[in-house]
Every structure is written in C-alpha cells, then in structure tokens.
Amino acid sequence: MGRNFSKLVLALVILATVFLASEGRVATDPAVTTAGRVYASLDCAVGWWEQGGDTEGLAIYALASHPGSPNVYAGVWGEGVYRAISGANSWYQTPLGSPTDIASLAIDPTSPAVVYAGTKGGGIKRSYNGGDNWGTATGLEDQDVWSLAVTATVTSIYAYAGTAGEIYTSTNGIDWDLAGGTEIGTDNFYALVVDPQDSRAAYVGTKEKGVYRTTDGGVGWTPSGLSSMTIRALTLHPDDSEIIYAGTLSHGIFKSTDGGASWPVNGLTGKAVLAIAINPRNPEFVYAGTYGGGVWVSYNGGDSWYPMSEPTGRANLVFSLALFTPEEEDDCQVLYAGTTDGVWARAVMPVCVSYLPLVYKGYLAGQ
C-alpha cells in the first residue's frame, strides 16, 4: 500500500510540474538545467552519476549483470575482469590472468555463477564461481572474441561467439564449432543476440555489412537489413523477440518490430551508438551509450530520445551499459555505463520518467 501510494504521489508531482511549465511558471520542486532544458529530478533518480574509483582511467569495453546474481562484471581493456558486489559502485579486479584485453562478457542465464569473458588474442575464459577463479581458455584460443551470447533454451545451441570474421557455436561452452560467417565477408562481428525462446534464432551485428540472421543455429546466415552499416550493438525486447534494436556506428539507432525484416524506426540520428540496454521492468525505457555523446534514454520504446546527466570528457565515450536491481528494491535500479574513463553509475526508476523534459529554458524566461 505504501509503495503504491508513493507512486501515485510521484505521478501527481509529474503532472503538476508539466502543467505549471505549460503555463509559463516554474514549480517549486528542485530542478536542474542541462543543455538548455529543465529537467525535474524524481525520487531515487536524484542520484547523479558517480564513478567507481577503482576503475578510474580504465577503458570498459563490456558490462554484464544477471537478475539472479549480486555481481556486476566489467570487461576492462588491458586489466582483465573487474567485479562489483550488491550494486555498490566499488570495483575489484578478479584473478583472470592473461590475456587481459576483454572485448565481451556473457553470463549463463540459468546459472549466474558461470561467467564467460571474450578476450583479444586469447579466446574465451570461463569462471564457475562468479569470477572468484578463472579457468584456462575454454575455446577459440588465439582468437579475438568480440561478441558472446549464452542461451537459456533446451535446444542444442548453448552459446554463440563472434570473432574477427567468423561465428562459432557451442553446446557446452567448452567445445566450439565453426558456424559460418566467412561468407558474410566482414572483419568483425561486434554484437550477438539470441532469441530467448529458440536458441537456433540469432542475430549478429557486423562491420560494414549490417545485420545478419540465422534460424538454424548458424548453419546459414541471411541479410537482415541495414546493409553497409557497422552495427556495434544489438538488443532484443525481453518479452517480444520480434522487436530488435540496433546501434550503428554513424546512423544512430534503428528498431525492427518484425524480427529484422524491416527497420523503420531511426533515433539518435548521426550518433555512434555502441551500447543499448532495455529495462526489463519497463521495456519502453531504453538506454543508449554513445561515442562522445554520453548516455541517452527513451521512455517510449525508441520513438524519442533525451540526454541523461552524463559525465564529461573521456567518460562521454560509452562502450557498454548494464542494469542492476539491488536486493529488495522494487522501484530503484542502478544503470552502469562503461566508458573510456572507468565505470560510472546512477540510480534510475523503471516506474516513471527519471528526468522529464518539460520546456525550453528560453520559454520559461518568457522568450
């Protein structure tokens, strides 16, 4: 009852603030001015970006979290894998050993203590205990593993890996079989996503060749649109695998609602989008990490986008994103951003708009 009442009050605050702004008056609720607009700060979203001090100055190429685990993992270029516990923005280096250039991370959906790290030049490494220890390379030795996806279905494919020009599949996370990719003719497979209902259906994001799709576990790959573009991020809607977001290197974000047959929705035009995260508690909330533009958010499934209160300088180069829900928190989540200046974090809310664009500052001044 108490939480529902708080949400109702919060909604009334939003409506009142919007109404006052439309009348040319500013509400007394505290607000911040960013990029010429007024943003109302709400409840747990008041928390601004904070940097994990143990990662300051490090380049974070990958982030991974799991709703059944208290851990968040960061793949660091040149420093191996770092871990944060219980949503705290304090990071500790795990004993990965060499190689230390981490390009991708993946967590087993059904066993969150099983974590995979894709390295540059050293294949894939795996931990069975949440990063406390790491075994030797579990496959693809000497290869650059730019993307990883681990599945949760009972069909035969357990995991996919994208390298510098080839795609591999595994039924156990140890033995890997070539599943094509060379016929696509790309230098890199930067992104991989798998249909949570059918592990034989997967999408890969390529360098300069757009999106490709398989429906038979990698036996064959067919073009799925956005040809000639470099795709740095792919994300599936958590409840509808027909809805796919693709982040491109120079054309912003595209959205498909028909399983990749068409990509009619384009947002963040002109920006390099390197990471996309969908809020599983409210899939209309979508976050995008950009190269040089910080973090952006959409509250309507990608139709429109707003800048969040992002770090500046080198921390505006965002390579990865991950959402984490602290234990016993229904409404608050932590959004982590992996940048070229470490991991940054802030609280977000899946139940309402965290920073609601109201009106232009000039309008409030009567201009």
NORQUI-V152542 format. One record per pair of residues at least 12 apart in sequence whose ideal C-beta (glycine too) atoms are under 10 Angstrom apart, sorted by the first residue. I is the first residue (numbers start at 1). J is the second residue. Records with the same first field share a line. If there is no record, write none. Layout:
I: J + J
This chain:
3: 330 + 331 + 351
6: 43 + 331 + 351
7: 43 + 330 + 331 + 349 + 351 + 352
9: 43
10: 42 + 43 + 331 + 349 + 351 + 352 + 353
11: 42 + 351 + 352
13: 27 + 29 + 40 + 42 + 43 + 352 + 356
14: 29 + 40 + 42 + 352 + 353 + 356 + 358
16: 29
17: 29 + 31 + 38 + 40 + 42 + 356 + 358
18: 40 + 356 + 357 + 358 + 359
20: 358 + 359
21: 38 + 40 + 356 + 357 + 358 + 359 + 360 + 363 + 364
22: 358 + 359 + 363
24: 359 + 363 + 364 + 365 + 366
25: 364
26: 38 + 358 + 359 + 364 + 365
27: 40 + 358
29: 41 + 42
30: 46
31: 355 + 356 + 358 + 364
32: 46 + 48 + 309 + 355
33: 361 + 364
34: 306 + 307 + 308 + 309 + 310 + 355 + 357 + 361
35: 306 + 307 + 309 + 357 + 361
36: 360 + 361 + 362
37: 306 + 307 + 355 + 357 + 358 + 359 + 360 + 361 + 362 + 363 + 364
38: 355 + 356 + 357 + 358 + 359 + 360 + 361 + 363 + 364
39: 306 + 307 + 308 + 309 + 353 + 354 + 355 + 356 + 357 + 358
40: 353 + 354 + 355 + 356 + 357 + 358
41: 309 + 354 + 355 + 356
42: 349 + 351 + 352 + 353 + 354 + 355 + 356
43: 331 + 332 + 347 + 349 + 351 + 352 + 354
44: 329 + 331 + 332 + 333 + 334 + 346 + 347 + 348 + 349 + 351 + 354
45: 308 + 309 + 332 + 333 + 335 + 346 + 347 + 348 + 349 + 352 + 353 + 354 + 355 + 356
46: 346 + 347 + 354
47: 309 + 332 + 334 + 345 + 346 + 347 + 348 + 354
48: 308 + 309 + 310 + 311 + 344 + 345 + 346 + 347
49: 89 + 294 + 295 + 308 + 309 + 310 + 311 + 312 + 315 + 335 + 337 + 344 + 345 + 346
50: 89 + 311 + 343 + 344 + 345 + 346 + 347
51: 89 + 311 + 315 + 337 + 339 + 341 + 342 + 343 + 344 + 345
52: 72 + 74 + 82 + 84 + 88 + 89 + 90 + 91 + 92 + 336 + 338 + 342 + 343 + 344 + 345
53: 89 + 90 + 91 + 342 + 343
54: 74 + 82 + 84 + 89 + 90 + 91 + 92 + 93 + 342 + 343
55: 74 + 76 + 79 + 82 + 84 + 89 + 90 + 91 + 92 + 93 + 338 + 339 + 341 + 342 + 343 + 344
56: 91 + 315 + 341 + 342 + 343
57: 79 + 314 + 340 + 341 + 342
58: 74 + 76 + 77 + 78 + 79 + 82 + 91 + 93 + 338 + 339 + 340 + 341 + 342 + 343
59: 75 + 76 + 77 + 78 + 79 + 101 + 102 + 314 + 317 + 319 + 338 + 339 + 340 + 341 + 342
60: 74 + 75 + 76 + 77 + 79 + 82 + 91 + 102 + 317 + 318 + 319 + 320 + 336 + 337 + 338 + 339 + 340 + 341 + 342 + 343 + 344
61: 74 + 75 + 76 + 77 + 78 + 101 + 102 + 103 + 104 + 105 + 118 + 120 + 146 + 274 + 275 + 319 + 320 + 338 + 340
62: 74 + 75 + 76 + 77 + 81 + 102 + 103 + 104 + 105 + 106 + 117 + 118 + 146 + 147 + 148 + 275 + 319 + 320 + 322 + 338
63: 75 + 82 + 84 + 105 + 275 + 277 + 289 + 319 + 320 + 321 + 322 + 323 + 324 + 336 + 337 + 338 + 343
64: 81 + 104 + 105 + 106 + 107 + 112 + 115 + 116 + 117 + 148 + 150 + 320 + 322 + 336
65: 84 + 87 + 105 + 107 + 112 + 277 + 322 + 323 + 324 + 325 + 334 + 336
66: 106 + 107 + 108 + 109 + 110 + 111 + 112 + 113 + 114 + 115 + 130 + 322 + 324
67: 109 + 112 + 280 + 281 + 323 + 324 + 325
68: 107 + 109 + 110 + 111 + 112 + 113
69: 85 + 107 + 111 + 112 + 113 + 115 + 130 + 324
70: 83 + 84 + 85 + 86 + 87 + 88 + 112 + 130 + 324 + 326 + 327
71: 83 + 84 + 85 + 86 + 87 + 94 + 107 + 112 + 113 + 115 + 130 + 131 + 324
72: 84 + 85 + 86 + 87 + 88 + 89 + 91 + 322 + 323 + 324 + 334 + 336 + 343 + 345
73: 91 + 94 + 102 + 105 + 106 + 107 + 115 + 116 + 117 + 127 + 130 + 131 + 322 + 336
74: 91 + 93 + 94 + 102 + 105 + 320 + 322 + 336 + 338 + 342 + 343
75: 96 + 100 + 101 + 102 + 103 + 104 + 105 + 117 + 118 + 119 + 148 + 319 + 320 + 338
76: 91 + 93 + 96 + 100 + 101 + 102 + 338 + 342 + 343
77: 100 + 101 + 102 + 103 + 120 + 319 + 340
78: 99 + 100 + 101 + 102 + 120
79: 93 + 96 + 100 + 101 + 102
80: 93 + 94 + 95 + 96 + 97 + 98 + 99 + 100 + 101 + 102 + 117 + 119 + 125 + 131 + 134
81: 93 + 94 + 95 + 96 + 100 + 102 + 105 + 115 + 117 + 119 + 125 + 127 + 131 + 134
82: 94 + 96 + 102 + 131 + 338 + 342 + 343
83: 115 + 127 + 130 + 131 + 132
84: 324 + 334 + 336 + 343 + 345
85: 130
86: 324 + 326 + 327
87: 324 + 325 + 326 + 327 + 329 + 332 + 333 + 334 + 336 + 345 + 347
88: 324 + 326 + 334 + 345
89: 334 + 336 + 342 + 343 + 344 + 345 + 346
90: 343
91: 336 + 342 + 343
92: 131
93: 131
94: 115 + 117 + 127 + 130 + 131 + 132 + 133 + 134
95: 127 + 131 + 132 + 133 + 134
96: 117 + 119 + 122 + 125 + 127 + 131 + 133 + 134
97: 122 + 125 + 133 + 134 + 135 + 136 + 137
98: 119 + 121 + 122 + 125
99: 117 + 119 + 120 + 121 + 122 + 123 + 125 + 137 + 142 + 144
100: 119 + 120 + 122
101: 118 + 119 + 120 + 121 + 122 + 144
102: 117 + 118 + 119 + 120 + 122 + 125 + 145
103: 117 + 118 + 119 + 120 + 121 + 144 + 145 + 146 + 147 + 148 + 162 + 163 + 188 + 190 + 319
104: 116 + 117 + 118 + 119 + 120 + 124 + 144 + 145 + 146 + 147 + 148 + 149 + 161 + 162 + 190 + 191 + 192 + 320
105: 117 + 118 + 148 + 320 + 322 + 338
106: 118 + 124 + 126 + 145 + 147 + 148 + 149 + 150 + 151 + 159 + 160 + 161 + 173 + 192
107: 127 + 130 + 148 + 150
108: 126 + 128 + 150 + 151 + 152 + 158 + 159 + 173
109: 150 + 151 + 152 + 153 + 194 + 196
110: 150 + 151 + 152 + 153
111: 128 + 150 + 152
112: 130
113: 127 + 128 + 129 + 130 + 131 + 132
114: 126 + 127 + 128 + 129 + 130 + 150 + 173
115: 127 + 128 + 129 + 130 + 131 + 134 + 150
116: 134 + 138 + 139 + 145 + 148 + 149 + 150 + 159 + 161 + 170 + 173
117: 131 + 134 + 137 + 138 + 145 + 148
118: 140 + 143 + 144 + 145 + 146 + 147 + 148 + 161 + 162 + 163 + 192
119: 137 + 140 + 141 + 143 + 144 + 145
120: 143 + 144 + 145 + 146 + 164
121: 141 + 142 + 143 + 144 + 145 + 164
122: 136 + 137 + 140 + 141 + 142 + 143 + 144 + 145
123: 136 + 137 + 138 + 139 + 140 + 141 + 142 + 143 + 144 + 145 + 161 + 163 + 176
124: 137 + 138 + 139 + 140 + 141 + 143 + 145 + 148 + 159 + 161 + 163 + 168 + 170 + 173 + 174 + 176
125: 137 + 138 + 139 + 145
126: 138 + 139 + 173 + 174
135: 174
138: 159 + 170 + 172 + 173 + 174 + 175 + 176
139: 159 + 161 + 168 + 170 + 172 + 173 + 174 + 175 + 176 + 177
140: 161 + 163 + 166 + 168 + 170 + 176
141: 176
143: 161 + 163 + 164 + 165 + 166 + 168 + 176
144: 162 + 163 + 164 + 165 + 188
145: 161 + 162 + 163 + 164 + 168 + 176 + 189
146: 161 + 162 + 163 + 164 + 187 + 188 + 189 + 190 + 191 + 192 + 205 + 207 + 232
147: 160 + 161 + 162 + 163 + 167 + 188 + 189 + 190 + 191 + 192 + 193 + 204 + 205 + 232 + 233 + 234
148: 160 + 161 + 162 + 192
149: 161 + 162 + 169 + 191 + 192 + 193 + 194 + 199 + 202 + 203 + 204 + 234
150: 170 + 173 + 192 + 194 + 199
151: 169 + 194 + 195 + 196 + 197 + 198 + 199 + 200 + 201 + 202
152: 194 + 196 + 197 + 199
153: 194 + 195 + 196 + 197 + 198 + 199 + 200 + 201
154: 199
155: 171 + 197 + 198 + 199 + 200 + 201 + 217
156: 169 + 171 + 199 + 200 + 217
157: 169 + 170 + 171 + 177 + 179 + 194 + 198 + 199 + 200 + 201 + 202 + 214 + 216 + 217 + 218
158: 170 + 171 + 172 + 173 + 174 + 175 + 194 + 199
159: 171 + 172 + 173 + 174 + 176 + 192 + 194 + 199
160: 176 + 179 + 189 + 192 + 193 + 194 + 199 + 202 + 203 + 204 + 214 + 217 + 218
161: 173 + 176 + 179 + 189 + 192
162: 179 + 181 + 186 + 188 + 189 + 190 + 191 + 192 + 202 + 204 + 205 + 206
163: 176 + 178 + 181 + 188 + 189
164: 181 + 186 + 187 + 188 + 189 + 207
165: 181 + 182 + 184 + 185 + 186 + 187 + 188 + 189 + 206 + 207
166: 178 + 179 + 180 + 181 + 182 + 184 + 186 + 189
167: 179 + 180 + 181 + 182 + 184 + 189 + 192 + 202 + 204 + 206 + 212 + 214 + 218 + 221
168: 180 + 181 + 189 + 218
169: 199 + 200 + 202 + 214 + 217 + 218 + 219
171: 199 + 217
177: 217 + 218
178: 218
179: 202 + 214 + 216 + 217 + 218 + 219 + 220 + 221
180: 204 + 212 + 214 + 218 + 219 + 220 + 221
181: 204 + 206 + 212 + 214 + 218 + 221
182: 221
183: 212 + 220 + 221
184: 204 + 206 + 207 + 209 + 210 + 212 + 221 + 222 + 223
185: 206 + 207 + 208 + 209
186: 204 + 205 + 206 + 207 + 208 + 209 + 210 + 212 + 230 + 231
187: 206 + 207 + 208 + 209 + 230
188: 205 + 206 + 207 + 208 + 209 + 230 + 231 + 232
189: 204 + 205 + 206 + 207 + 209 + 212 + 231
190: 204 + 205 + 206 + 207 + 230 + 231 + 232 + 233 + 234 + 247 + 249 + 274
191: 203 + 204 + 205 + 206 + 211 + 231 + 232 + 233 + 234 + 235 + 246 + 247 + 274 + 275 + 276
192: 204 + 205 + 234
193: 205 + 211 + 233 + 234 + 235 + 236 + 241 + 244 + 245 + 246
194: 214 + 217 + 236 + 241
195: 213 + 215 + 236 + 241 + 242 + 244 + 259
196: 236 + 237 + 238 + 239 + 241
197: 241
198: 215 + 217 + 241
199: 217
200: 214 + 215 + 216 + 217 + 218 + 219
201: 213 + 214 + 215 + 216 + 217 + 236 + 241 + 259 + 260
202: 214 + 215 + 216 + 217 + 218 + 221 + 234 + 236
203: 221 + 224 + 231 + 234 + 235 + 236 + 241 + 244 + 246 + 256 + 259 + 260
204: 218 + 221 + 224 + 231 + 234
205: 224 + 226 + 229 + 230 + 231 + 232 + 233 + 234 + 246 + 247 + 248 + 249
206: 221 + 223 + 226 + 227 + 229 + 230 + 231
207: 229 + 230 + 231 + 232 + 249
208: 227 + 228 + 229 + 230 + 231 + 249
209: 223 + 226 + 227 + 228 + 229 + 230 + 231
210: 223 + 224 + 225 + 226 + 227 + 228 + 229 + 230 + 231 + 246 + 248 + 254 + 260 + 263
211: 223 + 224 + 225 + 226 + 227 + 229 + 231 + 234 + 244 + 246 + 248 + 254 + 256 + 260 + 263
212: 224 + 225 + 226 + 227 + 231 + 260
213: 225 + 244 + 259 + 260 + 261
215: 259
222: 260
223: 260
224: 244 + 246 + 256 + 259 + 260 + 261 + 262 + 263
225: 244 + 246 + 254 + 256 + 260 + 261 + 262 + 263
226: 246 + 248 + 251 + 254 + 256 + 260 + 263
228: 251
229: 246 + 248 + 249 + 250 + 251 + 254 + 263
230: 247 + 248 + 249 + 250 + 251 + 272
231: 246 + 247 + 248 + 249 + 251 + 254 + 273
232: 246 + 247 + 248 + 249 + 272 + 273 + 274 + 275 + 276 + 289 + 291 + 319
233: 245 + 246 + 247 + 248 + 249 + 253 + 273 + 274 + 275 + 276 + 277 + 288 + 289 + 319 + 320 + 321
234: 246 + 247 + 260 + 276
235: 247 + 253 + 255 + 275 + 276 + 277 + 278 + 286 + 287 + 288 + 321
236: 259 + 278
237: 255 + 257 + 278 + 280 + 283 + 286 + 301
238: 278 + 279 + 280 + 281 + 283
239: 278 + 280 + 283
240: 257 + 259 + 283
241: 259
242: 256 + 257 + 258 + 259 + 260 + 261
243: 255 + 256 + 257 + 258 + 259 + 265 + 278 + 283 + 301 + 302
244: 256 + 257 + 258 + 259 + 260 + 263 + 276
245: 263 + 265 + 267 + 273 + 276 + 277 + 278 + 286 + 288 + 298 + 301 + 302
246: 260 + 263 + 273 + 276
247: 268 + 271 + 272 + 273 + 274 + 275 + 276 + 288 + 289 + 290
248: 263 + 266 + 268 + 269 + 271 + 272 + 273 + 274
249: 271 + 272 + 273 + 274 + 291
250: 269 + 270 + 271 + 272 + 273 + 291
251: 266 + 268 + 269 + 270 + 271 + 272 + 273
252: 266 + 267 + 268 + 269 + 270 + 271 + 272 + 273 + 288 + 290 + 296 + 302 + 305
253: 265 + 266 + 267 + 268 + 269 + 271 + 273 + 276 + 286 + 288 + 290 + 296 + 298 + 302 + 305
254: 266 + 267 + 268 + 273 + 302
255: 267 + 276 + 286 + 298 + 301 + 302 + 303
257: 301
265: 301 + 302 + 303
266: 302
267: 286 + 288 + 296 + 298 + 301 + 302 + 303 + 304 + 305
268: 288 + 290 + 293 + 296 + 298 + 302 + 304 + 305 + 307
269: 305
270: 293
271: 288 + 290 + 291 + 292 + 293 + 296 + 305
272: 289 + 290 + 291 + 292 + 293 + 317 + 318
273: 288 + 289 + 290 + 291 + 293 + 296 + 318
274: 288 + 289 + 290 + 291 + 317 + 318 + 319 + 320 + 321 + 338
275: 287 + 288 + 289 + 290 + 291 + 295 + 318 + 319 + 320 + 321 + 322 + 337 + 338
276: 288 + 289 + 298 + 302 + 321
277: 289 + 295 + 297 + 320 + 321 + 322 + 323 + 335 + 336 + 337
278: 298 + 301 + 302 + 321 + 323
279: 297 + 299 + 323 + 325 + 333 + 335 + 348 + 349 + 350
280: 323 + 325 + 333 + 350
281: 323 + 325 + 330 + 331 + 333 + 349 + 350 + 351
282: 299 + 301 + 333 + 349 + 350 + 351 + 352
283: 301 + 350
284: 298 + 299 + 300 + 301 + 302 + 303 + 350
285: 297 + 298 + 299 + 300 + 301 + 323 + 333 + 335 + 348 + 349 + 350 + 351 + 352 + 353 + 354
286: 298 + 299 + 300 + 301 + 302 + 303 + 305
287: 305 + 308 + 318 + 321 + 322 + 323 + 335 + 337 + 348
288: 302 + 305 + 308 + 318 + 321
289: 310 + 316 + 317 + 318 + 319 + 320 + 321 + 335 + 337 + 338 + 339
290: 305 + 307 + 310 + 316 + 317 + 318 + 319
291: 316 + 317 + 318 + 319 + 340
292: 314 + 316 + 317 + 318
293: 307 + 310 + 316 + 317 + 318
294: 307 + 308 + 309 + 310 + 311 + 312 + 315 + 316 + 317 + 318 + 337 + 339 + 344
295: 307 + 308 + 309 + 310 + 311 + 315 + 316 + 318 + 321 + 335 + 337 + 339 + 344 + 346
296: 308 + 310 + 318
297: 335 + 348 + 353 + 354 + 355
299: 352 + 353 + 354 + 355 + 356 + 357
300: 353
304: 357
306: 353 + 354 + 355 + 356 + 357
307: 355 + 357
308: 335 + 337 + 346 + 348 + 354 + 355
309: 346 + 354 + 355
310: 337 + 339 + 344 + 346
311: 337 + 339 + 341 + 342 + 344 + 346
312: 341
313: 339 + 340 + 341
314: 339 + 340 + 341 + 342
315: 337 + 338 + 339 + 340 + 341 + 342 + 343 + 344
316: 337 + 339 + 340 + 341
317: 338 + 339 + 340 + 341
318: 337 + 338 + 339 + 340 + 344
319: 337 + 338 + 339 + 340
320: 336 + 337 + 338 + 339 + 343
321: 335 + 336 + 337 + 338
322: 334 + 335 + 336 + 337 + 338 + 343 + 345
323: 335 + 336 + 348 + 350
324: 336 + 345
325: 350
326: 347
329: 347
330: 350 + 351
331: 347 + 348 + 349 + 350 + 351 + 352
332: 347 + 348 + 349 + 350 + 351
333: 346 + 347 + 348 + 349 + 350 + 354
334: 346 + 347 + 348
335: 347 + 348 + 354
